[in-house]
């Protein structure tokens, strides 16, 4: 098994899910995806297995499909994220000034550029949340947060476009609280940020026929 190829196939399929090219309910077919990715079926098969293990696909009869999260699942995921990530934000006051400065600069640049920068939007979101989790010093929490975030990662701003500008401002406010050494405020802001993301996703799930311009 060519592990680098499987990792590459995994990354590309995840990108297709994040970009909305593969939508909830779409089939994950080895042959078709292999053709689209110009890869053999073996690395694609391994990538699909990993995606299924991470909760982004579900077996229905003979078919494996991109998974549609239920409302109770979303509520459970975000409840856990709220508890863990607000704790991490409260305890991230020792985060490097250089990391804060870099994240602030990237958030401000993204605000100016707008929602067209999809890769950077996802990159900043990941880097900010993981940087705060790592700064809290609990590696088990980092892994748990990563798993929970992965289960809703398809709901980026292409699926919930109203979140883009608001999320940028919320991220900036959290960073400013940490720059001021106010961990308690950072924790409160993080809890609110995650609650707002949850509510936007629940709203999106309540209108499954909605089609967004891309």
Beta strands, then each sheet from edge to edge (+ up, - down):
strand 1: 57-60
strand 2: 63-66
sheet 1: 1+ 2-
end
